[in-house]
Amino acid sequence: MNYVIPRVSIGRYLMSKWTLHAVSAFCIIFIPWFLSAVFALYVKAPIEPTSPVITEEATNFSHVFQNVFTTVPLLYALLLSVWKGFLGVLVMTLGFVLSLYVKNIFIILTGPFIYAVLENFALAILRLEQYRLVTAFEPTSIAGNAFSVSSFFVGPAILLLFILGSMVYFTKVKKIPIAEV
């Protein structure tokens, strides 16, 4: 960081670095998810039911945004892929913030994973499964009637608060400047 200071401000340097990482994280998540949906919808032959018997499960089918899912599946896949890309950027941001203040590479690399596991565990124990980050990433991981629109936003909001809390902790409590890293 000391060699960067004379050429450009630290804030501008870190913002451009974060932007590059954010675009990369978004593309790493978005492209495979969207391409797999396109493949499933248009390349692979659709699965035809072999039995004309309609079960009770089929008539009680519930899905998040079921109308869009059944009528315009490509739009549903696009929106869900963009959302998953955004969540990937949030998780990348946690790792990025950790890399600014922590010197231990093990903590930097495993921190976002450990956060996801602990958040998943804590909210499951509290019977708040619909608000987990995992649920926001994959809405079909819980029953459709247990999922609501707020389920998309609570998990990412908790992660955002954790990121901001980490930044406040490292800068105000531990008083670690970014330039020392």
Contact map, one row per residue, 1 for C-alpha under 8 A:
1111100001000000000000000000000000000000000000000000000000000000000000000000000000000000000000000000000000000000000000000000000000000000000000000000000000000000000000000000000000111
1111100000000000000000000000000000000000000000000000000000000000000000000000000000000000000000000000000000000000000000000000000000000000000000000000000000000000000000000000000000100
1111111000000000000000000000000000000000000000000000000000000000000000000000000000000000000000000000000000000000000000000000000000000000000000000000000000000000000000000000000000000
1111111111001000000000000000000000000000000000000000000000000000000000000000000000000000000000000000000000000000000000000000000000000000000000000000000000000000000000000000000000000
1111111111000000000000000000000000000000000000000000000000000000000000000000000000000000000000000000000000000000000000000000000000000000000000000000000000000000000000000000000000000
0011111110000000000000000000000000000000000000000000000000000000000000000000000000000000000000000000000000000000000000000000000000000000000000000000000000000000000000000000000000000
0011111110000000000000000000000000000000000000000000000000000000000000000000000000000000000000000000000000000000000000000000000000000000000000000000000000000000000000000000000000000
0001111111011000000000000000000000000000000000000000000000000000000000000000000000000000000000000000000000000000000000000000000000000000000000000000000000000000000000000000000000000
0001111111111000000000000000000000000000000000000000000000000000000000000000000000000000000000000000000000000000000000000000000000000000000000000000000000000000000000000000000000000
1001100111111100000000000000000000000000000000000000000000000000000000000000000000000000000000000000000000000000000000000000000000000000000000000000000000000000000000000000000000100
0000000011111110000000000000000000000000000000000000000000000000000000000000000000000000000000000000000000000000000000000000000000000000000000000000000000000000000000000000000000000
0000000111111111000000000000000000000000000000000000000000000000000000000000000000000000000000000000000000000000000000000000000000000000000000000000000000000000000000000000000000000
0001000111111111100000000000000000000000000000000000000000000000000000000000000000000000000000000000000000000000000000000000000000000000000000000000000000000000000000000000000000000
0000000001111111110000000000000000000000000000000000000000000000000000000000000000000000000000000000000000000000000000000000000000000000000000000000000000000000000000000000000000000
0000000000111111111000000000000000000000000000000000000000000000000000000000000000000000000000000000000000000000000000000000000000000000000000000000000000000000000000000000000000000
0000000000011111111100000000000000000000000000000000000000000000000000000000000000000000000000000000000000000000000000000000000000000000000000000000000000000000000000000000000000000
0000000000001111111110000000000000000000000000000000000000000000000000000000000000000000000000000000000000000000000000000000000000000000000000000000000000000000000000000000000000000
0000000000000111111111000000000000000000000000000000000000000000000000000000000000000000000010010000000000000000000000000000000000000000000000000000000000000000000000000000000000000
0000000000000011111111100000000000000000000000000000000000000000000000000000000000000000000000000000000000000000000000000000000000000000000000000000000000000000000000000000000000000
0000000000000001111111110000000000000000000000000000000000000000000000000000000000000000000000000000000000000000000000000000000000000000000000000000000000000000000000000000000000000
0000000000000000111111111000000000000000000000000000000000000000000000000000000000000000000100000000000000000000000000000000000000000000000000000000000000000000000000000000000000000
0000000000000000011111111100000000000000000000000000000000000000000000000000000000000000100110000000000000000000000000000000000000000000000000000000000000000000000000000000000000000
0000000000000000001111111110000000000000000000000000000000000000000000000000000000000000100000000000000000000000000000000000000000000000000000000000000000000000000000000000000000000
0000000000000000000111111111000000000000000000000000000000000000000000000000000000000000000000000000000000000000000000000000000000000000000000000000000000000000000000000000000000000
0000000000000000000011111111100000000000000000000000000000000000000000000000000000001001100100000000000000000000000000000000000000000000000000000000000000000000000000000000000000000
0000000000000000000001111111110000000000000000000000000000000000000000000000000001001101100000000000000000000000000000000000000000000000000000000000000000000000000000000000000000000
0000000000000000000000111111111000000000000000000000000000000000000000000000000000001000000000000000000000000000000000000000000000000000000000000000000000000000000000000000000000000
0000000000000000000000011111111100000000000000000000000000000000000000000000000000001000000000000000000000000000000000000000000000000000000000000000000000000000000000000000000000000
0000000000000000000000001111111110000000000000000000000000000000000000000000000010011001000000000000000000000000000000000000000000000000000000000000000000000000000000000000000000000
0000000000000000000000000111111111000000000000000000000000000000000000000000000011011000000000000000000000000000000000000000000000000000000000000000000000000000000000000000000000000
0000000000000000000000000011111111100000000000000000000000000000000000000000000010000000000000000000000000000000000000000000000000000000000000000000000000000000000000000000000000000
0000000000000000000000000001111111110000000000000000000000000000000000000000000000000000000000000000000000000000000000000000000000000000000000000000000000000000000000000000000000000
0000000000000000000000000000111111111000000000000000000000000000000000000000100010000000000000000000000000000000000000000000000000000000000000000000000000000000000000000000000000000
0000000000000000000000000000011111111100000000000000000000000000000000000000110010000000000000000000000000000000000000000000000000000000000000000000000000000000000000000000000000000
0000000000000000000000000000001111111110000000000000000000000000000000000000000000000000000000000000000000000000000000000000000000000000000000000000000000000000000000000000000000000
0000000000000000000000000000000111111111000000000000000000000000000000000000000000000000000000000000000000000000000000000000000000000000000000000000000000000000000000000000000000000
0000000000000000000000000000000011111111100000000000000000000000000000000100100000000000000000000000000000000000000000000000000000000000000000000000000000000000000000000000000000000
0000000000000000000000000000000001111111111000000000000000000000000000000100000000000000000000000000000000000000000000000000000000000000000000000000000000000000000000000000000000000
0000000000000000000000000000000000111111111100000000000000000000000000000000000000000000000000000000000000000000000000000000000000000000000000000000000000000000000000000000000000000
0000000000000000000000000000000000011111111111000000000000000000000000000000000000000000000000000000000000000000000000000000000000000000000000000000000000000000000000000000000000000
0000000000000000000000000000000000001111111111000000000000000000000000001100000000000000000000000000000000000000000000000000000000000000000000000000000000000000000000000000000000000
0000000000000000000000000000000000000111111110000000000000000000000000000000000000000000000000000000000000000000000000000000000000000000000000000000000000000000000000000000000000000
0000000000000000000000000000000000000111111110000000000000000000000000000000000000000000000000000000000000000000000000000000000000000000000000000000000000000000000000000000000000000
0000000000000000000000000000000000000011111111000000000000000000000000000000000000000000000000000000000000000000000000000000000000000000000000000000000000000000000000000000000000000
0000000000000000000000000000000000000001111111100000000000000000000000000000000000000000000000000000000000000000000000000000000000000000000000000000000000000000000000000000000000000
0000000000000000000000000000000000000001100111110000000000000000000000000000000000000000000000000000000000000000000000000000000000000000000000000000000000000000000000000000000000000
0000000000000000000000000000000000000000000011111000000000000000000000000000000000000000000000000000000000000000000000000000000000000000000000000000000000000000000000000000000000000
0000000000000000000000000000000000000000000001111100000000000000000000000000000000000000000000000000000000000000000000000000000000000000000000000000000000000000000000000000000000000
0000000000000000000000000000000000000000000000111111000000000000000000000000000000000000000000000000000000000000000000000000000000000000000000000000000000000000000000000000000000000
0000000000000000000000000000000000000000000000011111000000000000000000000000000000000000000000000000000000000000000000000000000000000000000000000000000000000000000000000000000000000
0000000000000000000000000000000000000000000000001111100000000000000000000000000000000000000000000000000000000000000000000000000000000000000000000000000000000000000000000000000000000
0000000000000000000000000000000000000000000000001111110000000000000000000000000000000000000000000000000000000000000000000000000000000000000000000000000000000000000000000000000000000
0000000000000000000000000000000000000000000000000011111000000000000000000000000000000000000000000000000000000000000000000000000000000000000000000000000000000000000000000000000000000
0000000000000000000000000000000000000000000000000001111101100000000000000000000000000000000000000000000000000000000000000000000000000000000000000000000000000000000000000000000000000
0000000000000000000000000000000000000000000000000000111111100000000000000000000000000000000000000000000000000000000000000000000000000000000000000000000000000000000000000000000000000
0000000000000000000000000000000000000000000000000000011111110000000000000000000000000000000000000000000000000000000000000000000000000000000000000000000000000000000000000000000000000
0000000000000000000000000000000000000000000000000000001111111000000000000000000000000000000000000000000000000000000000000000000000000000000000000000000000000000000000000000000000000
0000000000000000000000000000000000000000000000000000011111111000000000000000000000000000000000000000000000000000000000000000000000000000000000000000000000000000000000000000000000000
0000000000000000000000000000000000000000000000000000011111111000000000000000000000000000000000000000000000000000000000000000000000000000000000000000000000000000000000000000000000000
0000000000000000000000000000000000000000000000000000000111111100000000000000000000000000000000000000000000000000000000000000000000000000000000000000000000000000000000000000000000000
0000000000000000000000000000000000000000000000000000000011111110000000000000000000000000000000000000000000000000000000000000000000000000000000000000000000000000000000000000000000000
0000000000000000000000000000000000000000000000000000000000011111010000000000000000000000000000000000000000000000000000000000000000000000000000111000000000000000000000000000000000000
0000000000000000000000000000000000000000000000000000000000001111110010000000000000000000000000000000000000000000000000000000000000000000000100111000000000000000000000000000000000000
0000000000000000000000000000000000000000000000000000000000000111110010000000000000000000000000000000000000000000000000000000000000000000001100010011000000000000000000000000000000000
0000000000000000000000000000000000000000000000000000000000000011111110000000000000000000000000000000000000000000000000000000000000000000000000000000000000000000000000000000000000000
0000000000000000000000000000000000000000000000000000000000000111111111000000000000000000000000000000000000000000000000000000000000000000000000000000000000000000000000000000000000000
0000000000000000000000000000000000000000000000000000000000000000111111110000000000000000000000000000000000000000000000000000000000000000000000000000000000000000000000000000000000000
0000000000000000000000000000000000000000000000000000000000000000111111111011000000000000000000000000000000000000000000000000000000000000000000000000000000000000000000000000000000000
0000000000000000000000000000000000000000000000000000000000000011111111111001000000000000000000000000000000000000000000000000000000000000000000000000000000000000000000000000000000000
0000000000000000000000000000000000000000000000000000000000000000011111111000000000000000000000000000000000000000000000000000000000000000000000000000000000000000000000000000000000000
0000000000000000000000000000000000000000000000000000000000000000001111111000000000000000000000000000000000000000000000000000000000000000000000000000000000000000000000000000000000000
0000000000000000000000000000000000000000000000000000000000000000001111111111000000000000000000000000000000000000000000000000000000000000000000000000000000000000000000000000000000000
0000000000000000000000000000000000000000100000000000000000000000000111111111100000000000000000000000000000000000000000000000000000000000000000000000000000000000000000000000000000000
0000000000000000000000000000000000001100100000000000000000000000000000011111110000000000000000000000000000000000000000000000000000000000000000000000000000000000000000000000000000000
0000000000000000000000000000000000000000000000000000000000000000000100011111111000000000000000000000000000000000000000000000000000000000000000000000000000000000000000000000000000000
0000000000000000000000000000000000000000000000000000000000000000000110011111111100000000000000000000000000000000000000000000000000000000000000000000000000000000000000000000000000000
0000000000000000000000000000000011001000000000000000000000000000000000001111111110000000000000000000000000000000000000000000000000000000000000000000000000000000000000000000000000000
0000000000000000000000000000000001000000000000000000000000000000000000000111111111000000000000000000000000000000000000000000000000000000000000000000000000000000000000000000000000000
0000000000000000000000000000000000000000000000000000000000000000000000000011111111100000000000000000000000000000000000000000000000000000000000000000000000000000000000000000000000000
0000000000000000000000000000000000000000000000000000000000000000000000000001111111110000000000000000000000000000000000000000000000000000000000000000000000000000000000000000000000000
0000000000000000000000000000111011000000000000000000000000000000000000000000111111111000000000000000000000000000000000000000000000000000000000000000000000000000000000000000000000000
0000000000000000000000000100010000000000000000000000000000000000000000000000011111111100000000000000000000000000000000000000000000000000000000000000000000000000000000000000000000000
0000000000000000000000000000000000000000000000000000000000000000000000000000001111111110000000000000000000000000000000000000000000000000100000000000000000000000000000000000000000000
0000000000000000000000000000110000000000000000000000000000000000000000000000000111111111000000000000000000000000000000000000000000000000100000000000000000000000000000000000000000000
0000000000000000000000001111110000000000000000000000000000000000000000000000000011111111100000000000000000000000000000000000000000000000000000000000000000000000000000000000000000000
0000000000000000000000000100000000000000000000000000000000000000000000000000000001111111110000000000000000000000000000000000000000000000000000000000000000000000000000000000000000000
0000000000000000000000000000000000000000000000000000000000000000000000000000000000111111111000000000000000000000000000000000000000000000100000000000000000010000000000000000000000000
0000000000000000000000001100100000000000000000000000000000000000000000000000000000011111111100000000000000000000000000000000000000000000000000000000000000000000000000000000000000000
0000000000000000000001101100000000000000000000000000000000000000000000000000000000001111111110000000000000000000000000000000000000000000000000000000000000000000000000000000000000000
0000000000000000000000000000000000000000000000000000000000000000000000000000000000000111111111000000000000000000000000000000000000000000000000000000000000010011000000000000000000000
0000000000000000000000000000000000000000000000000000000000000000000000000000000000000011111111100000000000000001000000000000000000000000000000000000000000000010000000000000000000000
0000000000000000000011001000000000000000000000000000000000000000000000000000000000000001111111110000000000000001000000000000000000000000000000000000000000000000000000000000000000000
0000000000000000010001000000000000000000000000000000000000000000000000000000000000000000111111111000000000000000000000000000000000000000000000000000000000000000001000000000000000000
0000000000000000000000000000000000000000000000000000000000000000000000000000000000000000011111111100000000000011000000000000000000000000000000000000000000000000001000000000000000000
0000000000000000000000000000000000000000000000000000000000000000000000000000000000000000001111111110000000011011000000000000000000000000000000000000000000000000000000000000000000000
0000000000000000010000000000000000000000000000000000000000000000000000000000000000000000000111111111000000010000000000000000000000000000000000000000000000000000000000000000000000000
0000000000000000000000000000000000000000000000000000000000000000000000000000000000000000000011111111100000000000000000000000000000000000000000000000000000000000001001100000000000000
0000000000000000000000000000000000000000000000000000000000000000000000000000000000000000000001111111110000110010000000000000000000000000000000000000000000000000000000000000000000000
0000000000000000000000000000000000000000000000000000000000000000000000000000000000000000000000111111111010010000000000000000000000000000000000000000000000000000000000000000000000000
0000000000000000000000000000000000000000000000000000000000000000000000000000000000000000000000011111110000000000000000000000000000000000000000000000000000000000000000000000000001001
0000000000000000000000000000000000000000000000000000000000000000000000000000000000000000000000001111111000000000000000000000000000000000000000000000000000000000000000000100000111001
0000000000000000000000000000000000000000000000000000000000000000000000000000000000000000000000000111111110110000000000000000000000000000000000000000000000000000000000000000000000001
0000000000000000000000000000000000000000000000000000000000000000000000000000000000000000000000000010111110010000000000000000000000000000000000000000000000000000000000000000000000001
0000000000000000000000000000000000000000000000000000000000000000000000000000000000000000000000000000011111110000000000000000000000000000000000000000000000000000000000000000000000000
0000000000000000000000000000000000000000000000000000000000000000000000000000000000000000000000000010011111111000000000000000000000000000000000000000000000000000000000000000000000000
0000000000000000000000000000000000000000000000000000000000000000000000000000000000000000000000000000000111111110000000000000000000000000000000000000000000000000000000000000000000000
0000000000000000000000000000000000000000000000000000000000000000000000000000000000000000000000000100010111111110000000000000000000000000000000000000000000000000000000000000000000000
0000000000000000000000000000000000000000000000000000000000000000000000000000000000000000000000110110011111111111000000000000000000000000000000000000000000000000000000000000000000000
0000000000000000000000000000000000000000000000000000000000000000000000000000000000000000000000100000000011111111100000000000000000000000000000000000000000000000000000000000000000000
0000000000000000000000000000000000000000000000000000000000000000000000000000000000000000000000000000000001111111110000000000000000000000000000000000000000000000000000000000000000000
0000000000000000000000000000000000000000000000000000000000000000000000000000000000000000000001100100000001111111111000000000000000000000000000000000000000000000000000000000000000000
0000000000000000000000000000000000000000000000000000000000000000000000000000000000000000001101100000000000011111111100000000000000000000000000000000000000000000000000000000000000000
0000000000000000000000000000000000000000000000000000000000000000000000000000000000000000000000000000000000001111111110000000000000000000000000000000000000000000000000000000000000000
0000000000000000000000000000000000000000000000000000000000000000000000000000000000000000000000000000000000000111111111000000000000000000000000000000000000000000000000000000000000000
0000000000000000000000000000000000000000000000000000000000000000000000000000000000000000000000000000000000000011111111100000000000000000000000000000000000000000000000000000000000000
0000000000000000000000000000000000000000000000000000000000000000000000000000000000000000000000000000000000000001111111110000000000001100000000000000000000000000000000000000000000000
0000000000000000000000000000000000000000000000000000000000000000000000000000000000000000000000000000000000000000111111111000000000000000000000000000000000000000000000000000000000000
0000000000000000000000000000000000000000000000000000000000000000000000000000000000000000000000000000000000000000011111111100000000000000000000000000000000000000000000000000000000000
0000000000000000000000000000000000000000000000000000000000000000000000000000000000000000000000000000000000000000001111111110000000011000000000000000000000000000000000000000000000000
0000000000000000000000000000000000000000000000000000000000000000000000000000000000000000000000000000000000000000000111111111000010011100000000000000000000000000000000000000000000000
0000000000000000000000000000000000000000000000000000000000000000000000000000000000000000000000000000000000000000000011111111100000000000000000000000000000000000000000000000000000000
0000000000000000000000000000000000000000000000000000000000000000000000000000000000000000000000000000000000000000000001111111110000000000000000000000000000000000000000000000000000000
0000000000000000000000000000000000000000000000000000000000000000000000000000000000000000000000000000000000000000000000111111111110110000000000000000000000000000000000000000000000000
0000000000000000000000000000000000000000000000000000000000000000000000000000000000000000000000000000000000000000000000011111111110010000000000000000000000000000000000000000000000000
0000000000000000000000000000000000000000000000000000000000000000000000000000000000000000000000000000000000000000000000001111111100000000000000000000000000000000000000000000000000000
0000000000000000000000000000000000000000000000000000000000000000000000000000000000000000000000000000000000000000000000000111111110000000000000000000000000000000000000000000000000000
0000000000000000000000000000000000000000000000000000000000000000000000000000000000000000000000000000000000000000000000000011111110000000000000000000000000000000000000000000000000000
0000000000000000000000000000000000000000000000000000000000000000000000000000000000000000000000000000000000000000000000000011111111110000000000000000000000000000000000000000000000000
0000000000000000000000000000000000000000000000000000000000000000000000000000000000000000000000000000000000000000000000010011011111110010000001000000000000000000000000000000000000000
0000000000000000000000000000000000000000000000000000000000000000000000000000000000000000000000000000000000000000000000000000000111110010000001000111001000000000000000000000000000000
0000000000000000000000000000000000000000000000000000000000000000000000000000000000000000000000000000000000000000000000000010000111111011000000000000011111100000000000000000000000000
0000000000000000000000000000000000000000000000000000000000000000000000000000000000000000000000000000000000000000000000110011000111111111000000000000001001100000000000000000000000000
0000000000000000000000000000000000000000000000000000000000000000000000000000000000000000000000000000000000000000000100110000000000111111100000000000000001110010000000000000000000000
0000000000000000000000000000000000000000000000000000000000000000000000000000000000000000000000000000000000000000000100010000000000011111110010000000000000100000000000000000000000000
0000000000000000000000000000000000000000000000000000000000000000000000000000000000000000000000000000000000000000000000000000000011111111111111000000001100100000000000000000000000000
0000000000000000000000000000000000000000000000000000000000000000000000000000000000000000000000000000000000000000000000000000000000111111111000000000001110110000000000000000000000000
0000000000000000000000000000000000000000000000000000000000000000000000000000000000110010000000000000000000000000000000000000000000001111111000000000000100000000000000000000000000000
0000000000000000000000000000000000000000000000000000000000000000000000000000000000000000000000000000000000000000000000000000000000000111111110000000000000000000000000000000000000000
0000000000000000000000000000000000000000000000000000000000000001000000000000000000000000000000000000000000000000000000000000000000000011111111010010000100000000000000000000000000000
0000000000000000000000000000000000000000000000000000000000000011000000000000000000000000000000000000000000000000000000000000000000000010011111110000000000000000000000000000000000000
0000000000000000000000000000000000000000000000000000000000000000000000000000000000000000000000000000000000000000000000000000000000000110011111100000000000000000000000000000000000000
0000000000000000000000000000000000000000000000000000000000000000000000000000000000000000000000000000000000000000000000000000000011000010001111110110000000000000000000000000000000000
0000000000000000000000000000000000000000000000000000000000000110000000000000000000000000000000000000000000000000000000000000000000000000000111111110000000000000000000000000000000000
0000000000000000000000000000000000000000000000000000000000000111000000000000000000000000000000000000000000000000000000000000000000000000001101111110000000000000000000000000000000000
0000000000000000000000000000000000000000000000000000000000000110000000000000000000000000000000000000000000000000000000000000000000000000000000111111000000000000000000000000000000000
0000000000000000000000000000000000000000000000000000000000000000000000000000000000000000000000000000000000000000000000000000000001000000000001111111000000000000000000000000000000000
0000000000000000000000000000000000000000000000000000000000000001000000000000000000000000000000000000000000000000000000000000000001000000001001111111101000000000000000000000000000000
0000000000000000000000000000000000000000000000000000000000000001000000000000000000000000000000000000000000000000000000000000000001000000000000001111111100000000000000000000000000000
0000000000000000000000000000000000000000000000000000000000000000000000000000000000000000000000000000000000000000000000000000000000000000000000000011111110000000000000000000000000000
0000000000000000000000000000000000000000000000000000000000000000000000000000000000000000000000000000000000000000000000000000000000100000000000000001111111000000000000000000000000000
0000000000000000000000000000000000000000000000000000000000000000000000000000000000000000000000000000000000000000000000000000000001110011000000000011111111100000000000000000000000000
0000000000000000000000000000000000000000000000000000000000000000000000000000000000000000000000000000000000000000000000000000000000100011101000000001111111110000000000000000000000000
0000000000000000000000000000000000000000000000000000000000000000000000000000000000000000000000000000000000000000000000000000000000100001000000000000111111111000000000000000000000000
0000000000000000000000000000000000000000000000000000000000000000000000000000000000000000000000000000000000000000000000000000000000111000000000000000011111111100000000000000000000000
0000000000000000000000000000000000000000000000000000000000000000000000000000000000000000000000000000000000000000000000000000000000111111000000000000001111111110000000000000000000000
0000000000000000000000000000000000000000000000000000000000000000000000000000000000000010010000000000000000000000000000000000000000001001000000000000000111111111000000000000000000000
0000000000000000000000000000000000000000000000000000000000000000000000000000000000000000000000000000000000000000000000000000000000000000000000000000000011111111100000000000000000000
0000000000000000000000000000000000000000000000000000000000000000000000000000000000000000000000000000000000000000000000000000000000000000000000000000000001111111110000000000000000000
0000000000000000000000000000000000000000000000000000000000000000000000000000000000000000011000000000000000000000000000000000000000001000000000000000000000111111111000000000000000000
0000000000000000000000000000000000000000000000000000000000000000000000000000000000000000010000000000000000000000000000000000000000000000000000000000000000011111111100000000000000000
0000000000000000000000000000000000000000000000000000000000000000000000000000000000000000000000000000000000000000000000000000000000000000000000000000000000001111111110000000000000000
0000000000000000000000000000000000000000000000000000000000000000000000000000000000000000000000000000000000000000000000000000000000000000000000000000000000000111111111000000000000000
0000000000000000000000000000000000000000000000000000000000000000000000000000000000000000000011001000000000000000000000000000000000000000000000000000000000000011111111100000000000000
0000000000000000000000000000000000000000000000000000000000000000000000000000000000000000000000000000000000000000000000000000000000000000000000000000000000000001111111110000000000000
0000000000000000000000000000000000000000000000000000000000000000000000000000000000000000000000000000000000000000000000000000000000000000000000000000000000000000111111111000000000000
0000000000000000000000000000000000000000000000000000000000000000000000000000000000000000000000001000000000000000000000000000000000000000000000000000000000000000011111111100000000000
0000000000000000000000000000000000000000000000000000000000000000000000000000000000000000000000001000000000000000000000000000000000000000000000000000000000000000001111111110000000000
0000000000000000000000000000000000000000000000000000000000000000000000000000000000000000000000000000000000000000000000000000000000000000000000000000000000000000000111111111100000000
0000000000000000000000000000000000000000000000000000000000000000000000000000000000000000000000000000000000000000000000000000000000000000000000000000000000000000000011111111110000000
0000000000000000000000000000000000000000000000000000000000000000000000000000000000000000000000000000100000000000000000000000000000000000000000000000000000000000000001111111111100000
0000000000000000000000000000000000000000000000000000000000000000000000000000000000000000000000000000000000000000000000000000000000000000000000000000000000000000000000111111111110000
0000000000000000000000000000000000000000000000000000000000000000000000000000000000000000000000000000000000000000000000000000000000000000000000000000000000000000000000011111111100000
0000000000000000000000000000000000000000000000000000000000000000000000000000000000000000000000000000000000000000000000000000000000000000000000000000000000000000000000011111111000000
0000000000000000000000000000000000000000000000000000000000000000000000000000000000000000000000000000000000000000000000000000000000000000000000000000000000000000000000001111111100000
0000000000000000000000000000000000000000000000000000000000000000000000000000000000000000000000000000000000000000000000000000000000000000000000000000000000000000000000000111111110000
0000000000000000000000000000000000000000000000000000000000000000000000000000000000000000000000000000100000000000000000000000000000000000000000000000000000000000000000000111011111010
0000000000000000000000000000000000000000000000000000000000000000000000000000000000000000000000000000100000000000000000000000000000000000000000000000000000000000000000000010001111111
0000000000000000000000000000000000000000000000000000000000000000000000000000000000000000000000000001100000000000000000000000000000000000000000000000000000000000000000000000000111111
1100000001000000000000000000000000000000000000000000000000000000000000000000000000000000000000000000000000000000000000000000000000000000000000000000000000000000000000000000000011111
1000000000000000000000000000000000000000000000000000000000000000000000000000000000000000000000000000000000000000000000000000000000000000000000000000000000000000000000000000000111111
1000000000000000000000000000000000000000000000000000000000000000000000000000000000000000000000000001111000000000000000000000000000000000000000000000000000000000000000000000000011111
